[in-house]
Amino acid sequence: MLYIIATPIGNLKDITLRALEILKSVDLIACEDTRVTAKLLNEYKIKKPLISYHQHSKVGKLDKIVEKLKIGKKVALVTDAGTPGISDPGNILVAEAIKNEIEVIAIPGVSALATIVSVAGIDMQRFIFLGFPPHKKGRQTFFENILKSKMPVIYYDSVHRVLKNLKLLQELGGNDKQIIMGRELTKMYEEIIRGNTEDILKYFADNTDKMKGEFVVILK
């Protein structure tokens, strides 16, 4: 049995009761970063074997997890924050489990995607999610396609590139787009920032201390 478990994106109290029950019951937890997952488990006094599994993991690591499942072990897959498989390599393990006729069960919960949608205040019945922008090759095309979209577009961004990407959007003529940006969602310094590219770039120019954390962006 493979459990796909959503974990908090910031506030550790956002873990579901069902997720805690499953984490207590499994034989092994596959996680993006064992140190991050250990903090969550320690908070709830859960002690389980951990194995790292992330986008840079070699095939041997995947095979090791699948072998555990094949002999009847119960394995939980978690990411550092949010739901595995959303801008995360969890789909590869899920596909391998399905291929080997191993049951896969989702334990749903928080994700930055659902969180920003819930507070957007605009019509989000239909939208496009694009994950993280490319670092180099294809980056300009990525944002050109966003500006062409007739539906709201959501993407994730890092503190290292968010301003650079906003400036690119501005250069491409995106200043008439409405932006809703979530920073440090569910954490102590959570912010929802609204405006166009000029407004948001000015906000961070005036508040350089706010350039921390993870970002999720809606453009409409």
Phi and psi restraints in degrees (value plus and minus 20) as a CYANA .aco file:
   2 LEU   PHI    -132.6   -92.6
   2 LEU   PSI     102.3   142.3
   3 TYR   PHI    -123.8   -83.8
   3 TYR   PSI     109.8   149.8
   4 ILE   PHI    -122.7   -82.7
   4 ILE   PSI      87.9   127.9
   5 ILE   PHI    -131.7   -91.7
   5 ILE   PSI     104.8   144.8
   6 ALA   PHI     -97.5   -57.5
   6 ALA   PSI     115.8   155.8
   7 THR   PHI    -141.3  -101.3
   7 THR   PSI     143.3   183.3
   8 PRO   PHI     -76.6   -36.6
   8 PRO   PSI     126.6   166.6
   9 ILE   PHI    -112.3   -72.3
   9 ILE   PSI     -21.1    18.9
  10 GLY   PHI    -195.3  -155.3
  10 GLY   PSI     -86.4   -46.4
  11 ASN   PHI     -97.7   -57.7
  11 ASN   PSI      95.9   135.9
  12 LEU   PHI     -84.2   -44.2
  12 LEU   PSI     -36.3     3.7
  13 LYS   PHI     -96.4   -56.4
  13 LYS   PSI     -27.2    12.8
  14 ASP   PHI    -100.3   -60.3
  14 ASP   PSI     -19.6    20.4
  15 ILE   PHI     -88.5   -48.5
  15 ILE   PSI     121.4   161.4
  16 THR   PHI    -103.8   -63.8
  16 THR   PSI     136.9   176.9
  17 LEU   PHI     -81.8   -41.8
  17 LEU   PSI     -58.6   -18.6
  18 ARG   PHI     -84.9   -44.9
  18 ARG   PSI     -61.0   -21.0
  19 ALA   PHI     -80.5   -40.5
  19 ALA   PSI     -62.2   -22.2
  20 LEU   PHI     -83.7   -43.7
  20 LEU   PSI     -60.7   -20.7
  21 GLU   PHI     -81.3   -41.3
  21 GLU   PSI     -63.8   -23.8
  22 ILE   PHI     -88.5   -48.5
  22 ILE   PSI     -62.7   -22.7
  23 LEU   PHI     -80.0   -40.0
  23 LEU   PSI     -53.4   -13.4
  24 LYS   PHI     -93.3   -53.3
  24 LYS   PSI     -43.4    -3.4
  25 SER   PHI    -117.1   -77.1
  25 SER   PSI     -38.2     1.8
  26 VAL   PHI     -97.9   -57.9
  26 VAL   PSI     145.0   185.0
  27 ASP   PHI    -110.8   -70.8
  27 ASP   PSI     -44.6    -4.6
  28 LEU   PHI    -173.1  -133.1
  28 LEU   PSI     123.7   163.7
  29 ILE   PHI    -138.7   -98.7
  29 ILE   PSI      99.6   139.6
  30 ALA   PHI    -112.9   -72.9
  30 ALA   PSI     105.2   145.2
  31 CYS   PHI    -159.6  -119.6
  31 CYS   PSI     135.6   175.6
  32 GLU   PHI     -82.8   -42.8
  32 GLU   PSI     -67.7   -27.7
  33 ASP   PHI    -158.2  -118.2
  33 ASP   PSI      95.5   135.5
  34 THR   PHI     -80.4   -40.4
  34 THR   PSI     -50.6   -10.6
  35 ARG   PHI     -88.8   -48.8
  35 ARG   PSI     -60.1   -20.1
  36 VAL   PHI     -87.1   -47.1
  36 VAL   PSI     -66.3   -26.3
  37 THR   PHI     -85.6   -45.6
  37 THR   PSI     -55.2   -15.2
  38 ALA   PHI     -80.4   -40.4
  38 ALA   PSI     -56.1   -16.1
  39 LYS   PHI     -83.1   -43.1
  39 LYS   PSI     -62.3   -22.3
  40 LEU   PHI     -85.3   -45.3
  40 LEU   PSI     -66.2   -26.2
  41 LEU   PHI     -84.3   -44.3
  41 LEU   PSI     -59.8   -19.8
  42 ASN   PHI     -83.5   -43.5
  42 ASN   PSI     -56.0   -16.0
  43 GLU   PHI     -79.0   -39.0
  43 GLU   PSI     -53.7   -13.7
  44 TYR   PHI    -131.1   -91.1
  44 TYR   PSI      -2.8    37.2
  45 LYS   PHI      33.4    73.4
  45 LYS   PSI      27.1    67.1
  46 ILE   PHI    -129.5   -89.5
  46 ILE   PSI     109.2   149.2
  47 LYS   PHI    -140.7  -100.7
  47 LYS   PSI      93.7   133.7
  48 LYS   PHI    -163.6  -123.6
  48 LYS   PSI     133.0   173.0
  49 PRO   PHI     -83.8   -43.8
  49 PRO   PSI     119.6   159.6
  50 LEU   PHI    -138.4   -98.4
  50 LEU   PSI     126.2   166.2
  51 ILE   PHI    -154.9  -114.9
  51 ILE   PSI     114.1   154.1
  52 SER   PHI     -96.6   -56.6
  52 SER   PSI     118.1   158.1
  53 TYR   PHI    -169.7  -129.7
  53 TYR   PSI      95.4   135.4
  54 HIS   PHI    -168.8  -128.8
  54 HIS   PSI    -193.3  -153.3
  55 GLN   PHI     -84.4   -44.4
  55 GLN   PSI     -40.6    -0.6
  56 HIS   PHI    -119.6   -79.6
  56 HIS   PSI     -16.0    24.0
  57 SER   PHI     -86.0   -46.0
  57 SER   PSI     122.1   162.1
  58 LYS   PHI    -100.0   -60.0
  58 LYS   PSI     143.7   183.7
  59 VAL   PHI     -76.9   -36.9
  59 VAL   PSI     -54.5   -14.5
  60 GLY   PHI     -78.6   -38.6
  60 GLY   PSI     -55.4   -15.4
  61 LYS   PHI     -87.6   -47.6
  61 LYS   PSI     -61.9   -21.9
  62 LEU   PHI     -81.7   -41.7
  62 LEU   PSI     -66.3   -26.3
  63 ASP   PHI     -80.5   -40.5
  63 ASP   PSI     -58.2   -18.2
  64 LYS   PHI     -83.1   -43.1
  64 LYS   PSI     -62.5   -22.5
  65 ILE   PHI     -87.1   -47.1
  65 ILE   PSI     -63.5   -23.5
  66 VAL   PHI     -83.1   -43.1
  66 VAL   PSI     -58.9   -18.9
  67 GLU   PHI     -81.2   -41.2
  67 GLU   PSI     -60.0   -20.0
  68 LYS   PHI     -80.5   -40.5
  68 LYS   PSI     -63.3   -23.3
  69 LEU   PHI     -85.4   -45.4
  69 LEU   PSI     -58.5   -18.5
  70 LYS   PHI     -85.3   -45.3
  70 LYS   PSI     -47.6    -7.6
  71 ILE   PHI    -113.5   -73.5
  71 ILE   PSI      -7.6    32.4
  72 GLY   PHI      77.1   117.1
  72 GLY   PSI     -13.8    26.2
  73 LYS   PHI     -95.2   -55.2
  73 LYS   PSI     129.2   169.2
  74 LYS   PHI    -116.3   -76.3
  74 LYS   PSI     104.7   144.7
  75 VAL   PHI    -142.1  -102.1
  75 VAL   PSI     117.3   157.3
  76 ALA   PHI    -127.3   -87.3
  76 ALA   PSI     117.2   157.2
  77 LEU   PHI    -129.8   -89.8
  77 LEU   PSI     105.4   145.4
  78 VAL   PHI    -151.0  -111.0
  78 VAL   PSI     136.6   176.6
  79 THR   PHI    -127.5   -87.5
  79 THR   PSI     155.8   195.8
  80 ASP   PHI     -81.2   -41.2
  80 ASP   PSI     -56.6   -16.6
  81 ALA   PHI    -178.9  -138.9
  81 ALA   PSI     107.4   147.4
  82 GLY   PHI      76.9   116.9
  82 GLY   PSI    -175.8  -135.8
  83 THR   PHI    -120.4   -80.4
  83 THR   PSI     103.8   143.8
  84 PRO   PHI     -76.6   -36.6
  84 PRO   PSI     123.5   163.5
  85 GLY   PHI      76.6   116.6
  85 GLY   PSI     -34.4     5.6
  86 ILE   PHI    -121.0   -81.0
  86 ILE   PSI      86.1   126.1
  87 SER   PHI      32.5    72.5
  87 SER   PSI      27.2    67.2
  88 ASP   PHI    -178.2  -138.2
  88 ASP   PSI     127.4   167.4
  89 PRO   PHI     -98.9   -58.9
  89 PRO   PSI      -5.3    34.7
  90 GLY   PHI     -78.4   -38.4
  90 GLY   PSI     -48.0    -8.0
  91 ASN   PHI     -81.6   -41.6
  91 ASN   PSI     -49.3    -9.3
  92 ILE   PHI     -86.7   -46.7
  92 ILE   PSI     -64.8   -24.8
  93 LEU   PHI     -86.5   -46.5
  93 LEU   PSI     -60.8   -20.8
  94 VAL   PHI     -81.3   -41.3
  94 VAL   PSI     -65.3   -25.3
  95 ALA   PHI     -81.1   -41.1
  95 ALA   PSI     -59.8   -19.8
  96 GLU   PHI     -88.8   -48.8
  96 GLU   PSI     -56.6   -16.6
  97 ALA   PHI     -85.5   -45.5
  97 ALA   PSI     -64.1   -24.1
  98 ILE   PHI     -81.9   -41.9
  98 ILE   PSI     -61.7   -21.7
  99 LYS   PHI     -78.7   -38.7
  99 LYS   PSI     -54.3   -14.3
 100 ASN   PHI    -116.3   -76.3
 100 ASN   PSI      -3.3    36.7
 101 GLU   PHI      37.4    77.4
 101 GLU   PSI      19.1    59.1
 102 ILE   PHI    -118.4   -78.4
 102 ILE   PSI     112.9   152.9
 103 GLU   PHI     -88.6   -48.6
 103 GLU   PSI     115.5   155.5
 104 VAL   PHI    -138.8   -98.8
 104 VAL   PSI     106.0   146.0
 105 ILE   PHI    -144.2  -104.2
 105 ILE   PSI     109.4   149.4
 106 ALA   PHI    -108.6   -68.6
 106 ALA   PSI     113.5   153.5
 107 ILE   PHI    -132.7   -92.7
 107 ILE   PSI      70.1   110.1
 108 PRO   PHI     -91.1   -51.1
 108 PRO   PSI     141.7   181.7
 109 GLY   PHI    -196.2  -156.2
 109 GLY   PSI    -166.2  -126.2
 110 VAL   PHI     -92.6   -52.6
 110 VAL   PSI     130.5   170.5
 111 SER   PHI    -170.9  -130.9
 111 SER   PSI     129.2   169.2
 112 ALA   PHI     -81.5   -41.5
 112 ALA   PSI     -52.7   -12.7
 113 LEU   PHI     -81.0   -41.0
 113 LEU   PSI     -73.9   -33.9
 114 ALA   PHI     -85.9   -45.9
 114 ALA   PSI     -55.1   -15.1
 115 THR   PHI     -83.6   -43.6
 115 THR   PSI     -67.3   -27.3
 116 ILE   PHI     -89.0   -49.0
 116 ILE   PSI     -56.0   -16.0
 117 VAL   PHI     -81.0   -41.0
 117 VAL   PSI     -59.9   -19.9
 118 SER   PHI     -86.8   -46.8
 118 SER   PSI     -43.6    -3.6
 119 VAL   PHI    -132.2   -92.2
 119 VAL   PSI     -10.1    29.9
 120 ALA   PHI     -85.0   -45.0
 120 ALA   PSI     -60.1   -20.1
 121 GLY   PHI      55.4    95.4
 121 GLY   PSI      -3.2    36.8
 122 ILE   PHI    -149.9  -109.9
 122 ILE   PSI     148.0   188.0
 123 ASP   PHI     -87.2   -47.2
 123 ASP   PSI      92.2   132.2
 124 MET   PHI    -139.0   -99.0
 124 MET   PSI       9.0    49.0
 125 GLN   PHI     -84.6   -44.6
 125 GLN   PSI     -50.9   -10.9
 126 ARG   PHI    -153.9  -113.9
 126 ARG   PSI     112.1   152.1
 127 PHE   PHI    -175.2  -135.2
 127 PHE   PSI     148.1   188.1
 128 ILE   PHI    -135.9   -95.9
 128 ILE   PSI     113.3   153.3
 129 PHE   PHI    -132.9   -92.9
 129 PHE   PSI     107.8   147.8
 130 LEU   PHI    -137.6   -97.6
 130 LEU   PSI     -13.0    27.0
 131 GLY   PHI      46.5    86.5
 131 GLY   PSI    -165.9  -125.9
 132 PHE   PHI    -107.3   -67.3
 132 PHE   PSI     120.4   160.4
 133 PRO   PHI     -85.1   -45.1
 133 PRO   PSI     132.1   172.1
 134 PRO   PHI     -80.9   -40.9
 134 PRO   PSI     129.1   169.1
 135 HIS   PHI     -92.3   -52.3
 135 HIS   PSI     -62.3   -22.3
 136 LYS   PHI    -152.5  -112.5
 136 LYS   PSI    -105.6   -65.6
 137 LYS   PHI     -81.3   -41.3
 137 LYS   PSI     106.8   146.8
 138 GLY   PHI      67.8   107.8
 138 GLY   PSI     -20.4    19.6
 139 ARG   PHI     -84.6   -44.6
 139 ARG   PSI     -66.9   -26.9
 140 GLN   PHI     -85.1   -45.1
 140 GLN   PSI     -62.0   -22.0
 141 THR   PHI     -81.0   -41.0
 141 THR   PSI     -59.5   -19.5
 142 PHE   PHI     -73.7   -33.7
 142 PHE   PSI     -69.1   -29.1
 143 PHE   PHI     -97.8   -57.8
 143 PHE   PSI     -49.4    -9.4
 144 GLU   PHI     -82.7   -42.7
 144 GLU   PSI     -60.4   -20.4
 145 ASN   PHI     -86.9   -46.9
 145 ASN   PSI     -56.6   -16.6
 146 ILE   PHI     -79.6   -39.6
 146 ILE   PSI     -65.6   -25.6
 147 LEU   PHI     -86.9   -46.9
 147 LEU   PSI     -42.7    -2.7
 148 LYS   PHI    -103.5   -63.5
 148 LYS   PSI     -35.9     4.1
 149 SER   PHI     -87.7   -47.7
 149 SER   PSI     118.4   158.4
 150 LYS   PHI    -110.6   -70.6
 150 LYS   PSI     -26.2    13.8
 151 MET   PHI    -131.6   -91.6
 151 MET   PSI     137.6   177.6
 152 PRO   PHI     -78.2   -38.2
 152 PRO   PSI     122.6   162.6
 153 VAL   PHI    -139.1   -99.1
 153 VAL   PSI     113.9   153.9
 154 ILE   PHI    -134.7   -94.7
 154 ILE   PSI     116.4   156.4
 155 TYR   PHI    -164.3  -124.3
 155 TYR   PSI     137.6   177.6
 156 TYR   PHI    -114.3   -74.3
 156 TYR   PSI     132.8   172.8
 157 ASP   PHI    -167.2  -127.2
 157 ASP   PSI     138.1   178.1
 158 SER   PHI    -124.6   -84.6
 158 SER   PSI     139.9   179.9
 159 VAL   PHI     -80.0   -40.0
 159 VAL   PSI     -45.8    -5.8
 160 HIS   PHI     -97.7   -57.7
 160 HIS   PSI     -39.4     0.6
 161 ARG   PHI    -148.4  -108.4
 161 ARG   PSI     -28.8    11.2
 162 VAL   PHI     -79.7   -39.7
 162 VAL   PSI     -63.7   -23.7
 163 LEU   PHI     -90.0   -50.0
 163 LEU   PSI     -59.7   -19.7
 164 LYS   PHI     -80.3   -40.3
 164 LYS   PSI     -59.3   -19.3
 165 ASN   PHI     -93.1   -53.1
 165 ASN   PSI     -56.0   -16.0
 166 LEU   PHI     -84.8   -44.8
 166 LEU   PSI     -59.4   -19.4
 167 LYS   PHI     -84.6   -44.6
 167 LYS   PSI     -57.4   -17.4
 168 LEU   PHI     -85.0   -45.0
 168 LEU   PSI     -63.0   -23.0
 169 LEU   PHI     -78.0   -38.0
 169 LEU   PSI     -62.3   -22.3
 170 GLN   PHI     -83.1   -43.1
 170 GLN   PSI     -64.0   -24.0
 171 GLU   PHI     -83.9   -43.9
 171 GLU   PSI     -50.3   -10.3
 172 LEU   PHI    -103.7   -63.7
 172 LEU   PSI     -18.2    21.8
 173 GLY   PHI      72.8   112.8
 173 GLY   PSI       3.3    43.3
 174 GLY   PHI    -112.7   -72.7
 174 GLY   PSI      -2.6    37.4
 175 ASN   PHI     -91.0   -51.0
 175 ASN   PSI     -34.7     5.3
 176 ASP   PHI    -108.3   -68.3
 176 ASP   PSI     -21.4    18.6
 177 LYS   PHI     -99.7   -59.7
 177 LYS   PSI     120.0   160.0
 178 GLN   PHI    -102.4   -62.4
 178 GLN   PSI     113.2   153.2
 179 ILE   PHI    -139.3   -99.3
 179 ILE   PSI     114.8   154.8
 180 ILE   PHI    -142.8  -102.8
 180 ILE   PSI      95.0   135.0
 181 MET   PHI    -137.1   -97.1
 181 MET   PSI     108.3   148.3
 182 GLY   PHI    -123.2   -83.2
 182 GLY   PSI     110.9   150.9
 183 ARG   PHI    -144.5  -104.5
 183 ARG   PSI     112.1   152.1
 184 GLU   PHI      34.2    74.2
 184 GLU   PSI      24.2    64.2
 185 LEU   PHI     -76.8   -36.8
 185 LEU   PSI     115.3   155.3
 186 THR   PHI      52.4    92.4
 186 THR   PSI     -22.5    17.5
 187 LYS   PHI    -115.4   -75.4
 187 LYS   PSI     157.5   197.5
 188 MET   PHI     -78.1   -38.1
 188 MET   PSI     -59.9   -19.9
 189 TYR   PHI    -123.9   -83.9
 189 TYR   PSI      13.0    53.0
 190 GLU   PHI     -76.9   -36.9
 190 GLU   PSI     119.2   159.2
 191 GLU   PHI    -160.9  -120.9
 191 GLU   PSI     122.9   162.9
 192 ILE   PHI    -135.8   -95.8
 192 ILE   PSI      97.0   137.0
 193 ILE   PHI    -132.8   -92.8
 193 ILE   PSI     110.3   150.3
 194 ARG   PHI    -145.4  -105.4
 194 ARG   PSI     125.3   165.3
 195 GLY   PHI     132.8   172.8
 195 GLY   PSI    -185.1  -145.1
 196 ASN   PHI    -119.2   -79.2
 196 ASN   PSI    -196.5  -156.5
 197 THR   PHI     -80.3   -40.3
 197 THR   PSI     -59.3   -19.3
 198 GLU   PHI     -83.2   -43.2
 198 GLU   PSI     -64.1   -24.1
 199 ASP   PHI     -79.9   -39.9
 199 ASP   PSI     -65.2   -25.2
 200 ILE   PHI     -94.7   -54.7
 200 ILE   PSI     -58.6   -18.6
 201 LEU   PHI     -82.3   -42.3
 201 LEU   PSI     -58.8   -18.8
 202 LYS   PHI     -87.2   -47.2
 202 LYS   PSI     -59.6   -19.6
 203 TYR   PHI     -78.0   -38.0
 203 TYR   PSI     -66.4   -26.4
 204 PHE   PHI     -94.8   -54.8
 204 PHE   PSI     -48.0    -8.0
 205 ALA   PHI     -85.3   -45.3
 205 ALA   PSI     -54.7   -14.7
 206 ASP   PHI    -105.3   -65.3
 206 ASP   PSI     -35.7     4.3
 207 ASN   PHI    -153.5  -113.5
 207 ASN   PSI      44.6    84.6
 208 THR   PHI     -82.0   -42.0
 208 THR   PSI     -43.0    -3.0
 209 ASP   PHI     -90.6   -50.6
 209 ASP   PSI     -33.5     6.5
 210 LYS   PHI    -106.8   -66.8
 210 LYS   PSI     -22.5    17.5
 211 MET   PHI    -100.8   -60.8
 211 MET   PSI      47.5    87.5
 212 LYS   PHI    -162.3  -122.3
 212 LYS   PSI     136.0   176.0
 213 GLY   PHI      71.5   111.5
 213 GLY   PSI    -185.3  -145.3
 214 GLU   PHI    -125.9   -85.9
 214 GLU   PSI     129.9   169.9
 215 PHE   PHI    -146.1  -106.1
 215 PHE   PSI     123.4   163.4
 216 VAL   PHI    -149.8  -109.8
 216 VAL   PSI     113.6   153.6
 217 VAL   PHI    -145.4  -105.4
 217 VAL   PSI     115.1   155.1
 218 ILE   PHI    -132.2   -92.2
 218 ILE   PSI     111.9   151.9
 219 LEU   PHI    -137.2   -97.2
 219 LEU   PSI     113.6   153.6
